[in-house]
Structure formats: structure tokens, C-alpha cells
Amino acid sequence: MSPQQAIALAAKYGVAIQYDPKVQAPFFYYYDENGVRHEVWFEDARSVQAKYLLANSYGLRGVSYWELGQSFPQNWAVLDDMFNIVKVV
């Protein structure tokens, strides 16, 4: 599920999204209509920023990830804020 879908799911069930500073990721728990407990971890602007900062701290010249049709517009704002992006065609 996309980060937007995760946020919508938390809102649907009226649960607070928490943030784990150790692993640098947001998460929440909820119980579905059958009483089954679910644990959801996902990305947000803070978590991807932490990953980019980690890559930078190791002197890496780039990062890559695969996103299969999941919208995550916050990622582009973080990238634009942190790096000088040059598109090469």
C-alpha cells in the first residue's frame, strides 16, 4: 500500500500514527472489523529523509529504489529540498 493509503487506513480506524526514532519510520496498529490486530509500517517524508541522510553520511553518490505504481509525492519534495537534481536525457 502507498503511504497515502496507509494514512487513510489509520484515519478510517481512528488510530494515531506513531514514529519510531530508532528505525526512523512511521507505524500504527489497528483492529479490523473481525477484531484482527494489524501492524502497519510505511514511509513518510521524515523516514525517506533519514535514509537519504544515511546514504550521504556514508559518502554514497546515489540511492535507488523501486516503487511499483504507488504514489508517494512527499518523496519528490524531500529529494528536491536535499539534493541538486540534474535530469540527464
HTML snippet that shows the backbone in 3Dmol.js (N, CA, C, O; Angstrom):
<script src="https://3Dmol.org/build/3Dmol-min.js"></script>
<div id="view" style="width:600px;height:400px;position:relative"></div>
<script>
const pdb = `
ATOM      1  N   MET A   1       0.841  -1.171   0.000  1.00  0.00           N
ATOM      2  CA  MET A   1       0.000   0.000   0.000  1.00  0.00           C
ATOM      3  C   MET A   1       0.889   1.238   0.000  1.00  0.00           C
ATOM      4  O   MET A   1       2.006   1.210   0.517  1.00  0.00           O
ATOM      5  N   SER A   2       0.401   2.294  -0.566  1.00  0.00           N
ATOM      6  CA  SER A   2       1.170   3.534  -0.629  1.00  0.00           C
ATOM      7  C   SER A   2       1.122   4.249   0.723  1.00  0.00           C
ATOM      8  O   SER A   2       0.277   3.935   1.561  1.00  0.00           O
ATOM      9  N   PRO A   3       2.015   5.197   0.935  1.00  0.00           N
ATOM     10  CA  PRO A   3       1.943   5.980   2.176  1.00  0.00           C
ATOM     11  C   PRO A   3       0.587   6.674   2.339  1.00  0.00           C
ATOM     12  O   PRO A   3       0.057   6.750   3.447  1.00  0.00           O
ATOM     13  N   GLN A   4       0.030   7.177   1.238  1.00  0.00           N
ATOM     14  CA  GLN A   4      -1.284   7.820   1.318  1.00  0.00           C
ATOM     15  C   GLN A   4      -2.358   6.833   1.738  1.00  0.00           C
ATOM     16  O   GLN A   4      -3.248   7.177   2.517  1.00  0.00           O
ATOM     17  N   GLN A   5      -2.283   5.615   1.231  1.00  0.00           N
ATOM     18  CA  GLN A   5      -3.248   4.592   1.625  1.00  0.00           C
ATOM     19  C   GLN A   5      -3.085   4.224   3.092  1.00  0.00           C
ATOM     20  O   GLN A   5      -4.076   3.984   3.781  1.00  0.00           O
ATOM     21  N   ALA A   6      -1.856   4.176   3.577  1.00  0.00           N
ATOM     22  CA  ALA A   6      -1.615   3.876   4.992  1.00  0.00           C
ATOM     23  C   ALA A   6      -2.215   4.967   5.875  1.00  0.00           C
ATOM     24  O   ALA A   6      -2.859   4.671   6.881  1.00  0.00           O
ATOM     25  N   ILE A   7      -2.005   6.218   5.502  1.00  0.00           N
ATOM     26  CA  ILE A   7      -2.560   7.340   6.278  1.00  0.00           C
ATOM     27  C   ILE A   7      -4.082   7.288   6.267  1.00  0.00           C
ATOM     28  O   ILE A   7      -4.721   7.515   7.295  1.00  0.00           O
ATOM     29  N   ALA A   8      -4.665   6.989   5.108  1.00  0.00           N
ATOM     30  CA  ALA A   8      -6.123   6.878   5.016  1.00  0.00           C
ATOM     31  C   ALA A   8      -6.647   5.732   5.876  1.00  0.00           C
ATOM     32  O   ALA A   8      -7.710   5.848   6.486  1.00  0.00           O
ATOM     33  N   LEU A   9      -5.909   4.633   5.925  1.00  0.00           N
ATOM     34  CA  LEU A   9      -6.317   3.486   6.743  1.00  0.00           C
ATOM     35  C   LEU A   9      -6.291   3.853   8.226  1.00  0.00           C
ATOM     36  O   LEU A   9      -7.207   3.507   8.972  1.00  0.00           O
ATOM     37  N   ALA A  10      -5.245   4.551   8.645  1.00  0.00           N
ATOM     38  CA  ALA A  10      -5.175   4.986  10.047  1.00  0.00           C
ATOM     39  C   ALA A  10      -6.346   5.911  10.376  1.00  0.00           C
ATOM     40  O   ALA A  10      -6.940   5.810  11.450  1.00  0.00           O
ATOM     41  N   ALA A  11      -6.674   6.803   9.457  1.00  0.00           N
ATOM     42  CA  ALA A  11      -7.808   7.717   9.672  1.00  0.00           C
ATOM     43  C   ALA A  11      -9.125   6.942   9.727  1.00  0.00           C
ATOM     44  O   ALA A  11      -9.985   7.227  10.560  1.00  0.00           O
ATOM     45  N   LYS A  12      -9.277   5.968   8.842  1.00  0.00           N
ATOM     46  CA  LYS A  12     -10.505   5.153   8.817  1.00  0.00           C
ATOM     47  C   LYS A  12     -10.756   4.486  10.167  1.00  0.00           C
ATOM     48  O   LYS A  12     -11.892   4.434  10.638  1.00  0.00           O
ATOM     49  N   TYR A  13      -9.696   3.978  10.785  1.00  0.00           N
ATOM     50  CA  TYR A  13      -9.837   3.273  12.059  1.00  0.00           C
ATOM     51  C   TYR A  13      -9.619   4.185  13.267  1.00  0.00           C
ATOM     52  O   TYR A  13      -9.677   3.731  14.410  1.00  0.00           O
ATOM     53  N   GLY A  14      -9.372   5.454  13.017  1.00  0.00           N
ATOM     54  CA  GLY A  14      -9.234   6.414  14.104  1.00  0.00           C
ATOM     55  C   GLY A  14      -8.058   6.161  15.019  1.00  0.00           C
ATOM     56  O   GLY A  14      -8.148   6.371  16.229  1.00  0.00           O
ATOM     57  N   VAL A  15      -6.940   5.704  14.440  1.00  0.00           N
ATOM     58  CA  VAL A  15      -5.754   5.421  15.251  1.00  0.00           C
ATOM     59  C   VAL A  15      -4.659   6.440  14.954  1.00  0.00           C
ATOM     60  O   VAL A  15      -4.563   6.973  13.849  1.00  0.00           O
ATOM     61  N   ALA A  16      -3.851   6.690  15.955  1.00  0.00           N
ATOM     62  CA  ALA A  16      -2.754   7.649  15.808  1.00  0.00           C
ATOM     63  C   ALA A  16      -1.565   6.992  15.105  1.00  0.00           C
ATOM     64  O   ALA A  16      -1.225   5.837  15.358  1.00  0.00           O
ATOM     65  N   ILE A  17      -0.955   7.759  14.224  1.00  0.00           N
ATOM     66  CA  ILE A  17       0.282   7.315  13.594  1.00  0.00           C
ATOM     67  C   ILE A  17       1.422   7.686  14.525  1.00  0.00           C
ATOM     68  O   ILE A  17       1.539   8.831  14.964  1.00  0.00           O
ATOM     69  N   GLN A  18       2.257   6.706  14.819  1.00  0.00           N
ATOM     70  CA  GLN A  18       3.405   6.914  15.692  1.00  0.00           C
ATOM     71  C   GLN A  18       4.667   6.950  14.834  1.00  0.00           C
ATOM     72  O   GLN A  18       4.637   6.611  13.651  1.00  0.00           O
ATOM     73  N   TYR A  19       5.779   7.367  15.446  1.00  0.00           N
ATOM     74  CA  TYR A  19       7.054   7.396  14.722  1.00  0.00           C
ATOM     75  C   TYR A  19       8.112   6.789  15.621  1.00  0.00           C
ATOM     76  O   TYR A  19       8.299   7.215  16.760  1.00  0.00           O
ATOM     77  N   ASP A  20       8.806   5.784  15.092  1.00  0.00           N
ATOM     78  CA  ASP A  20       9.864   5.118  15.855  1.00  0.00           C
ATOM     79  C   ASP A  20      11.190   5.791  15.511  1.00  0.00           C
ATOM     80  O   ASP A  20      11.691   5.629  14.399  1.00  0.00           O
ATOM     81  N   PRO A  21      11.769   6.549  16.454  1.00  0.00           N
ATOM     82  CA  PRO A  21      13.016   7.261  16.157  1.00  0.00           C
ATOM     83  C   PRO A  21      14.216   6.338  15.966  1.00  0.00           C
ATOM     84  O   PRO A  21      15.191   6.722  15.320  1.00  0.00           O
ATOM     85  N   LYS A  22      14.159   5.135  16.515  1.00  0.00           N
ATOM     86  CA  LYS A  22      15.280   4.204  16.362  1.00  0.00           C
ATOM     87  C   LYS A  22      15.382   3.701  14.923  1.00  0.00           C
ATOM     88  O   LYS A  22      16.470   3.681  14.347  1.00  0.00           O
ATOM     89  N   VAL A  23      14.264   3.300  14.348  1.00  0.00           N
ATOM     90  CA  VAL A  23      14.274   2.789  12.974  1.00  0.00           C
ATOM     91  C   VAL A  23      13.879   3.857  11.959  1.00  0.00           C
ATOM     92  O   VAL A  23      13.886   3.607  10.754  1.00  0.00           O
ATOM     93  N   GLN A  24      13.537   5.041  12.446  1.00  0.00           N
ATOM     94  CA  GLN A  24      13.194   6.182  11.585  1.00  0.00           C
ATOM     95  C   GLN A  24      12.055   5.849  10.621  1.00  0.00           C
ATOM     96  O   GLN A  24      12.198   5.987   9.406  1.00  0.00           O
ATOM     97  N   ALA A  25      10.920   5.407  11.179  1.00  0.00           N
ATOM     98  CA  ALA A  25       9.779   5.060  10.329  1.00  0.00           C
ATOM     99  C   ALA A  25       8.465   5.243  11.082  1.00  0.00           C
ATOM    100  O   ALA A  25       8.397   5.007  12.288  1.00  0.00           O
ATOM    101  N   PRO A  26       7.421   5.665  10.366  1.00  0.00           N
ATOM    102  CA  PRO A  26       6.096   5.767  10.970  1.00  0.00           C
ATOM    103  C   PRO A  26       5.393   4.407  10.963  1.00  0.00           C
ATOM    104  O   PRO A  26       5.663   3.548  10.123  1.00  0.00           O
ATOM    105  N   PHE A  27       4.488   4.242  11.923  1.00  0.00           N
ATOM    106  CA  PHE A  27       3.742   2.985  12.026  1.00  0.00           C
ATOM    107  C   PHE A  27       2.474   3.224  12.818  1.00  0.00           C
ATOM    108  O   PHE A  27       2.315   4.255  13.472  1.00  0.00           O
ATOM    109  N   PHE A  28       1.576   2.257  12.750  1.00  0.00           N
ATOM    110  CA  PHE A  28       0.386   2.269  13.595  1.00  0.00           C
ATOM    111  C   PHE A  28      -0.160   0.851  13.699  1.00  0.00           C
ATOM    112  O   PHE A  28       0.171  -0.030  12.905  1.00  0.00           O
ATOM    113  N   TYR A  29      -0.996   0.666  14.693  1.00  0.00           N
ATOM    114  CA  TYR A  29      -1.704  -0.591  14.903  1.00  0.00           C
ATOM    115  C   TYR A  29      -3.189  -0.301  14.783  1.00  0.00           C
ATOM    116  O   TYR A  29      -3.647   0.781  15.150  1.00  0.00           O
ATOM    117  N   TYR A  30      -3.943  -1.266  14.271  1.00  0.00           N
ATOM    118  CA  TYR A  30      -5.398  -1.136  14.269  1.00  0.00           C
ATOM    119  C   TYR A  30      -6.029  -2.525  14.319  1.00  0.00           C
ATOM    120  O   TYR A  30      -5.391  -3.531  14.008  1.00  0.00           O
ATOM    121  N   TYR A  31      -7.284  -2.548  14.714  1.00  0.00           N
ATOM    122  CA  TYR A  31      -8.068  -3.780  14.723  1.00  0.00           C
ATOM    123  C   TYR A  31      -9.128  -3.659  13.641  1.00  0.00           C
ATOM    124  O   TYR A  31      -9.864  -2.674  13.590  1.00  0.00           O
ATOM    125  N   ASP A  32      -9.203  -4.670  12.774  1.00  0.00           N
ATOM    126  CA  ASP A  32     -10.195  -4.627  11.702  1.00  0.00           C
ATOM    127  C   ASP A  32     -11.577  -5.032  12.218  1.00  0.00           C
ATOM    128  O   ASP A  32     -11.772  -5.254  13.413  1.00  0.00           O
ATOM    129  N   GLU A  33     -12.520  -5.120  11.296  1.00  0.00           N
ATOM    130  CA  GLU A  33     -13.915  -5.424  11.661  1.00  0.00           C
ATOM    131  C   GLU A  33     -14.080  -6.797  12.294  1.00  0.00           C
ATOM    132  O   GLU A  33     -15.076  -7.050  12.973  1.00  0.00           O
ATOM    133  N   ASN A  34     -13.111  -7.690  12.078  1.00  0.00           N
ATOM    134  CA  ASN A  34     -13.169  -9.025  12.670  1.00  0.00           C
ATOM    135  C   ASN A  34     -12.373  -9.128  13.962  1.00  0.00           C
ATOM    136  O   ASN A  34     -12.222 -10.212  14.526  1.00  0.00           O
ATOM    137  N   GLY A  35     -11.865  -7.991  14.425  1.00  0.00           N
ATOM    138  CA  GLY A  35     -11.101  -7.979  15.660  1.00  0.00           C
ATOM    139  C   GLY A  35      -9.653  -8.416  15.501  1.00  0.00           C
ATOM    140  O   GLY A  35      -8.964  -8.657  16.493  1.00  0.00           O
ATOM    141  N   VAL A  36      -9.184  -8.519  14.255  1.00  0.00           N
ATOM    142  CA  VAL A  36      -7.802  -8.938  13.994  1.00  0.00           C
ATOM    143  C   VAL A  36      -6.895  -7.712  14.080  1.00  0.00           C
ATOM    144  O   VAL A  36      -7.167  -6.675  13.475  1.00  0.00           O
ATOM    145  N   ARG A  37      -5.821  -7.853  14.837  1.00  0.00           N
ATOM    146  CA  ARG A  37      -4.868  -6.753  15.021  1.00  0.00           C
ATOM    147  C   ARG A  37      -3.884  -6.716  13.855  1.00  0.00           C
ATOM    148  O   ARG A  37      -3.342  -7.745  13.451  1.00  0.00           O
ATOM    149  N   HIS A  38      -3.663  -5.521  13.324  1.00  0.00           N
ATOM    150  CA  HIS A  38      -2.723  -5.317  12.225  1.00  0.00           C
ATOM    151  C   HIS A  38      -1.679  -4.293  12.635  1.00  0.00           C
ATOM    152  O   HIS A  38      -1.959  -3.370  13.400  1.00  0.00           O
ATOM    153  N   GLU A  39      -0.479  -4.470  12.117  1.00  0.00           N
ATOM    154  CA  GLU A  39       0.628  -3.542  12.350  1.00  0.00           C
ATOM    155  C   GLU A  39       1.074  -3.031  10.975  1.00  0.00           C
ATOM    156  O   GLU A  39       1.398  -3.825  10.092  1.00  0.00           O
ATOM    157  N   VAL A  40       1.090  -1.728  10.800  1.00  0.00           N
ATOM    158  CA  VAL A  40       1.407  -1.132   9.501  1.00  0.00           C
ATOM    159  C   VAL A  40       2.614  -0.211   9.640  1.00  0.00           C
ATOM    160  O   VAL A  40       2.596   0.725  10.440  1.00  0.00           O
ATOM    161  N   TRP A  41       3.658  -0.476   8.864  1.00  0.00           N
ATOM    162  CA  TRP A  41       4.840   0.380   8.775  1.00  0.00           C
ATOM    163  C   TRP A  41       4.865   0.935   7.364  1.00  0.00           C
ATOM    164  O   TRP A  41       4.542   0.227   6.410  1.00  0.00           O
ATOM    165  N   PHE A  42       5.244   2.193   7.226  1.00  0.00           N
ATOM    166  CA  PHE A  42       5.261   2.806   5.905  1.00  0.00           C
ATOM    167  C   PHE A  42       6.273   3.938   5.880  1.00  0.00           C
ATOM    168  O   PHE A  42       6.885   4.253   6.900  1.00  0.00           O
ATOM    169  N   GLU A  43       6.449   4.549   4.720  1.00  0.00           N
ATOM    170  CA  GLU A  43       7.377   5.654   4.561  1.00  0.00           C
ATOM    171  C   GLU A  43       6.643   6.986   4.645  1.00  0.00           C
ATOM    172  O   GLU A  43       5.471   7.086   4.280  1.00  0.00           O
ATOM    173  N   ASP A  44       7.338   7.998   5.126  1.00  0.00           N
ATOM    174  CA  ASP A  44       6.857   9.364   5.046  1.00  0.00           C
ATOM    175  C   ASP A  44       8.062  10.256   4.770  1.00  0.00           C
ATOM    176  O   ASP A  44       9.173   9.756   4.593  1.00  0.00           O
ATOM    177  N   ALA A  45       7.857  11.559   4.730  1.00  0.00           N
ATOM    178  CA  ALA A  45       8.949  12.483   4.418  1.00  0.00           C
ATOM    179  C   ALA A  45      10.097  12.339   5.414  1.00  0.00           C
ATOM    180  O   ALA A  45      11.263  12.388   5.023  1.00  0.00           O
ATOM    181  N   ARG A  46       9.782  12.162   6.687  1.00  0.00           N
ATOM    182  CA  ARG A  46      10.838  12.012   7.701  1.00  0.00           C
ATOM    183  C   ARG A  46      11.659  10.753   7.481  1.00  0.00           C
ATOM    184  O   ARG A  46      12.883  10.781   7.608  1.00  0.00           O
ATOM    185  N   SER A  47      11.000   9.654   7.155  1.00  0.00           N
ATOM    186  CA  SER A  47      11.716   8.387   7.018  1.00  0.00           C
ATOM    187  C   SER A  47      12.595   8.363   5.774  1.00  0.00           C
ATOM    188  O   SER A  47      13.711   7.847   5.823  1.00  0.00           O
ATOM    189  N   VAL A  48      12.112   8.912   4.658  1.00  0.00           N
ATOM    190  CA  VAL A  48      12.977   8.920   3.472  1.00  0.00           C
ATOM    191  C   VAL A  48      14.115   9.923   3.642  1.00  0.00           C
ATOM    192  O   VAL A  48      15.220   9.696   3.148  1.00  0.00           O
ATOM    193  N   GLN A  49      13.854  11.024   4.334  1.00  0.00           N
ATOM    194  CA  GLN A  49      14.934  11.969   4.599  1.00  0.00           C
ATOM    195  C   GLN A  49      16.030  11.301   5.430  1.00  0.00           C
ATOM    196  O   GLN A  49      17.216  11.495   5.163  1.00  0.00           O
ATOM    197  N   ALA A  50      15.640  10.520   6.432  1.00  0.00           N
ATOM    198  CA  ALA A  50      16.617   9.808   7.256  1.00  0.00           C
ATOM    199  C   ALA A  50      17.444   8.848   6.406  1.00  0.00           C
ATOM    200  O   ALA A  50      18.650   8.721   6.622  1.00  0.00           O
ATOM    201  N   LYS A  51      16.820   8.173   5.447  1.00  0.00           N
ATOM    202  CA  LYS A  51      17.549   7.245   4.575  1.00  0.00           C
ATOM    203  C   LYS A  51      18.522   7.999   3.670  1.00  0.00           C
ATOM    204  O   LYS A  51      19.654   7.556   3.473  1.00  0.00           O
ATOM    205  N   TYR A  52      18.097   9.123   3.124  1.00  0.00           N
ATOM    206  CA  TYR A  52      18.986   9.912   2.273  1.00  0.00           C
ATOM    207  C   TYR A  52      20.154  10.479   3.087  1.00  0.00           C
ATOM    208  O   TYR A  52      21.287  10.515   2.607  1.00  0.00           O
ATOM    209  N   LEU A  53      19.881  10.916   4.306  1.00  0.00           N
ATOM    210  CA  LEU A  53      20.964  11.413   5.163  1.00  0.00           C
ATOM    211  C   LEU A  53      21.956  10.304   5.502  1.00  0.00           C
ATOM    212  O   LEU A  53      23.161  10.547   5.570  1.00  0.00           O
ATOM    213  N   LEU A  54      21.453   9.092   5.715  1.00  0.00           N
ATOM    214  CA  LEU A  54      22.330   7.959   5.986  1.00  0.00           C
ATOM    215  C   LEU A  54      23.225   7.667   4.780  1.00  0.00           C
ATOM    216  O   LEU A  54      24.429   7.456   4.932  1.00  0.00           O
ATOM    217  N   ALA A  55      22.641   7.657   3.598  1.00  0.00           N
ATOM    218  CA  ALA A  55      23.435   7.435   2.379  1.00  0.00           C
ATOM    219  C   ALA A  55      24.491   8.519   2.244  1.00  0.00           C
ATOM    220  O   ALA A  55      25.636   8.235   1.891  1.00  0.00           O
ATOM    221  N   ASN A  56      24.115   9.752   2.521  1.00  0.00           N
ATOM    222  CA  ASN A  56      25.049  10.877   2.441  1.00  0.00           C
ATOM    223  C   ASN A  56      26.169  10.731   3.467  1.00  0.00           C
ATOM    224  O   ASN A  56      27.320  11.051   3.169  1.00  0.00           O
ATOM    225  N   SER A  57      25.855  10.257   4.663  1.00  0.00           N
ATOM    226  CA  SER A  57      26.866  10.116   5.714  1.00  0.00           C
ATOM    227  C   SER A  57      27.919   9.068   5.348  1.00  0.00           C
ATOM    228  O   SER A  57      29.049   9.125   5.831  1.00  0.00           O
ATOM    229  N   TYR A  58      27.543   8.109   4.492  1.00  0.00           N
ATOM    230  CA  TYR A  58      28.490   7.103   4.026  1.00  0.00           C
ATOM    231  C   TYR A  58      29.201   7.530   2.742  1.00  0.00           C
ATOM    232  O   TYR A  58      30.006   6.782   2.188  1.00  0.00           O
ATOM    233  N   GLY A  59      28.894   8.735   2.279  1.00  0.00           N
ATOM    234  CA  GLY A  59      29.546   9.242   1.077  1.00  0.00           C
ATOM    235  C   GLY A  59      29.077   8.573  -0.202  1.00  0.00           C
ATOM    236  O   GLY A  59      29.773   8.610  -1.217  1.00  0.00           O
ATOM    237  N   LEU A  60      27.903   7.963  -0.161  1.00  0.00           N
ATOM    238  CA  LEU A  60      27.372   7.326  -1.362  1.00  0.00           C
ATOM    239  C   LEU A  60      26.988   8.392  -2.389  1.00  0.00           C
ATOM    240  O   LEU A  60      26.550   9.483  -2.026  1.00  0.00           O
ATOM    241  N   ARG A  61      27.151   8.073  -3.644  1.00  0.00           N
ATOM    242  CA  ARG A  61      26.881   9.055  -4.693  1.00  0.00           C
ATOM    243  C   ARG A  61      25.456   8.967  -5.218  1.00  0.00           C
ATOM    244  O   ARG A  61      25.091   9.694  -6.142  1.00  0.00           O
ATOM    245  N   GLY A  62      24.656   8.095  -4.647  1.00  0.00           N
ATOM    246  CA  GLY A  62      23.274   7.995  -5.091  1.00  0.00           C
ATOM    247  C   GLY A  62      22.534   6.900  -4.361  1.00  0.00           C
ATOM    248  O   GLY A  62      23.121   6.073  -3.664  1.00  0.00           O
ATOM    249  N   VAL A  63      21.247   6.919  -4.539  1.00  0.00           N
ATOM    250  CA  VAL A  63      20.379   5.890  -3.986  1.00  0.00           C
ATOM    251  C   VAL A  63      19.367   5.501  -5.059  1.00  0.00           C
ATOM    252  O   VAL A  63      19.131   6.246  -6.010  1.00  0.00           O
ATOM    253  N   SER A  64      18.788   4.345  -4.893  1.00  0.00           N
ATOM    254  CA  SER A  64      17.788   3.880  -5.839  1.00  0.00           C
ATOM    255  C   SER A  64      16.777   3.020  -5.092  1.00  0.00           C
ATOM    256  O   SER A  64      17.119   2.331  -4.130  1.00  0.00           O
ATOM    257  N   TYR A  65      15.561   3.067  -5.536  1.00  0.00           N
ATOM    258  CA  TYR A  65      14.538   2.172  -5.012  1.00  0.00           C
ATOM    259  C   TYR A  65      13.482   1.980  -6.077  1.00  0.00           C
ATOM    260  O   TYR A  65      13.366   2.770  -7.014  1.00  0.00           O
ATOM    261  N   TRP A  66      12.724   0.927  -5.919  1.00  0.00           N
ATOM    262  CA  TRP A  66      11.719   0.576  -6.888  1.00  0.00           C
ATOM    263  C   TRP A  66      10.353   0.806  -6.273  1.00  0.00           C
ATOM    264  O   TRP A  66      10.052   0.287  -5.197  1.00  0.00           O
ATOM    265  N   GLU A  67       9.536   1.576  -6.949  1.00  0.00           N
ATOM    266  CA  GLU A  67       8.188   1.903  -6.475  1.00  0.00           C
ATOM    267  C   GLU A  67       7.206   1.474  -7.549  1.00  0.00           C
ATOM    268  O   GLU A  67       7.101   2.119  -8.592  1.00  0.00           O
ATOM    269  N   LEU A  68       6.499   0.408  -7.305  1.00  0.00           N
ATOM    270  CA  LEU A  68       5.597  -0.150  -8.311  1.00  0.00           C
ATOM    271  C   LEU A  68       4.213   0.485  -8.232  1.00  0.00           C
ATOM    272  O   LEU A  68       3.334  -0.027  -7.538  1.00  0.00           O
ATOM    273  N   GLY A  69       4.019   1.571  -8.921  1.00  0.00           N
ATOM    274  CA  GLY A  69       2.702   2.176  -9.049  1.00  0.00           C
ATOM    275  C   GLY A  69       2.120   2.764  -7.780  1.00  0.00           C
ATOM    276  O   GLY A  69       0.917   3.017  -7.718  1.00  0.00           O
ATOM    277  N   GLN A  70       2.941   2.988  -6.768  1.00  0.00           N
ATOM    278  CA  GLN A  70       2.452   3.557  -5.520  1.00  0.00           C
ATOM    279  C   GLN A  70       2.826   5.038  -5.459  1.00  0.00           C
ATOM    280  O   GLN A  70       4.003   5.389  -5.532  1.00  0.00           O
ATOM    281  N   SER A  71       1.847   5.878  -5.328  1.00  0.00           N
ATOM    282  CA  SER A  71       2.090   7.308  -5.270  1.00  0.00           C
ATOM    283  C   SER A  71       2.721   7.700  -3.935  1.00  0.00           C
ATOM    284  O   SER A  71       2.262   7.282  -2.872  1.00  0.00           O
ATOM    285  N   PHE A  72       3.777   8.508  -4.005  1.00  0.00           N
ATOM    286  CA  PHE A  72       4.454   8.992  -2.806  1.00  0.00           C
ATOM    287  C   PHE A  72       5.023  10.379  -3.096  1.00  0.00           C
ATOM    288  O   PHE A  72       6.241  10.540  -3.165  1.00  0.00           O
ATOM    289  N   PRO A  73       4.159  11.387  -3.268  1.00  0.00           N
ATOM    290  CA  PRO A  73       4.614  12.723  -3.666  1.00  0.00           C
ATOM    291  C   PRO A  73       5.542  13.400  -2.659  1.00  0.00           C
ATOM    292  O   PRO A  73       6.338  14.253  -3.052  1.00  0.00           O
ATOM    293  N   GLN A  74       5.466  13.053  -1.385  1.00  0.00           N
ATOM    294  CA  GLN A  74       6.359  13.666  -0.391  1.00  0.00           C
ATOM    295  C   GLN A  74       7.819  13.385  -0.714  1.00  0.00           C
ATOM    296  O   GLN A  74       8.692  14.201  -0.419  1.00  0.00           O
ATOM    297  N   ASN A  75       8.086  12.225  -1.323  1.00  0.00           N
ATOM    298  CA  ASN A  75       9.443  11.854  -1.678  1.00  0.00           C
ATOM    299  C   ASN A  75      10.081  12.902  -2.580  1.00  0.00           C
ATOM    300  O   ASN A  75      11.242  13.262  -2.384  1.00  0.00           O
ATOM    301  N   TRP A  76       9.344  13.390  -3.553  1.00  0.00           N
ATOM    302  CA  TRP A  76       9.909  14.346  -4.513  1.00  0.00           C
ATOM    303  C   TRP A  76      10.210  15.672  -3.839  1.00  0.00           C
ATOM    304  O   TRP A  76      11.193  16.326  -4.187  1.00  0.00           O
ATOM    305  N   ALA A  77       9.400  16.079  -2.893  1.00  0.00           N
ATOM    306  CA  ALA A  77       9.668  17.318  -2.152  1.00  0.00           C
ATOM    307  C   ALA A  77      10.939  17.185  -1.316  1.00  0.00           C
ATOM    308  O   ALA A  77      11.740  18.117  -1.257  1.00  0.00           O
ATOM    309  N   VAL A  78      11.128  16.040  -0.675  1.00  0.00           N
ATOM    310  CA  VAL A  78      12.328  15.810   0.127  1.00  0.00           C
ATOM    311  C   VAL A  78      13.560  15.779  -0.777  1.00  0.00           C
ATOM    312  O   VAL A  78      14.569  16.414  -0.470  1.00  0.00           O
ATOM    313  N   LEU A  79      13.486  15.054  -1.874  1.00  0.00           N
ATOM    314  CA  LEU A  79      14.611  14.997  -2.812  1.00  0.00           C
ATOM    315  C   LEU A  79      14.986  16.383  -3.315  1.00  0.00           C
ATOM    316  O   LEU A  79      16.162  16.746  -3.343  1.00  0.00           O
ATOM    317  N   ASP A  80      13.981  17.152  -3.711  1.00  0.00           N
ATOM    318  CA  ASP A  80      14.226  18.493  -4.240  1.00  0.00           C
ATOM    319  C   ASP A  80      14.859  19.398  -3.194  1.00  0.00           C
ATOM    320  O   ASP A  80      15.698  20.240  -3.516  1.00  0.00           O
ATOM    321  N   ASP A  81      14.453  19.222  -1.940  1.00  0.00           N
ATOM    322  CA  ASP A  81      14.986  20.050  -0.850  1.00  0.00           C
ATOM    323  C   ASP A  81      16.423  19.674  -0.482  1.00  0.00           C
ATOM    324  O   ASP A  81      17.217  20.540  -0.114  1.00  0.00           O
ATOM    325  N   MET A  82      16.756  18.391  -0.581  1.00  0.00           N
ATOM    326  CA  MET A  82      18.049  17.907  -0.093  1.00  0.00           C
ATOM    327  C   MET A  82      19.153  17.866  -1.143  1.00  0.00           C
ATOM    328  O   MET A  82      20.334  17.951  -0.808  1.00  0.00           O
ATOM    329  N   PHE A  83      18.771  17.735  -2.416  1.00  0.00           N
ATOM    330  CA  PHE A  83      19.784  17.493  -3.445  1.00  0.00           C
ATOM    331  C   PHE A  83      19.598  18.410  -4.643  1.00  0.00           C
ATOM    332  O   PHE A  83      18.502  18.906  -4.905  1.00  0.00           O
ATOM    333  N   ASN A  84      20.685  18.623  -5.362  1.00  0.00           N
ATOM    334  CA  ASN A  84      20.654  19.337  -6.616  1.00  0.00           C
ATOM    335  C   ASN A  84      20.466  18.277  -7.700  1.00  0.00           C
ATOM    336  O   ASN A  84      21.427  17.613  -8.089  1.00  0.00           O
ATOM    337  N   ILE A  85      19.263  18.119  -8.181  1.00  0.00           N
ATOM    338  CA  ILE A  85      18.941  17.054  -9.133  1.00  0.00           C
ATOM    339  C   ILE A  85      19.094  17.577 -10.548  1.00  0.00           C
ATOM    340  O   ILE A  85      18.549  18.620 -10.910  1.00  0.00           O
ATOM    341  N   VAL A  86      19.846  16.829 -11.339  1.00  0.00           N
ATOM    342  CA  VAL A  86      20.056  17.172 -12.733  1.00  0.00           C
ATOM    343  C   VAL A  86      19.522  16.027 -13.579  1.00  0.00           C
ATOM    344  O   VAL A  86      19.981  14.891 -13.462  1.00  0.00           O
ATOM    345  N   LYS A  87      18.556  16.329 -14.426  1.00  0.00           N
ATOM    346  CA  LYS A  87      17.991  15.296 -15.291  1.00  0.00           C
ATOM    347  C   LYS A  87      18.852  15.185 -16.543  1.00  0.00           C
ATOM    348  O   LYS A  87      19.102  16.172 -17.235  1.00  0.00           O
ATOM    349  N   VAL A  88      19.295  13.974 -16.818  1.00  0.00           N
ATOM    350  CA  VAL A  88      20.113  13.706 -17.991  1.00  0.00           C
ATOM    351  C   VAL A  88      19.300  12.831 -18.934  1.00  0.00           C
ATOM    352  O   VAL A  88      18.808  11.771 -18.549  1.00  0.00           O
ATOM    353  N   VAL A  89      19.168  13.282 -20.158  1.00  0.00           N
ATOM    354  CA  VAL A  89      18.393  12.533 -21.140  1.00  0.00           C
ATOM    355  C   VAL A  89      19.313  11.883 -22.129  1.00  0.00           C
ATOM    356  O   VAL A  89      18.853  11.201 -23.045  1.00  0.00           O
TER     357      VAL A  89
END
`;
const viewer = $3Dmol.createViewer("view");
viewer.addModel(pdb, "pdb");
viewer.setStyle({}, {cartoon: {color: "spectrum"}});
viewer.zoomTo();
viewer.render();
</script>
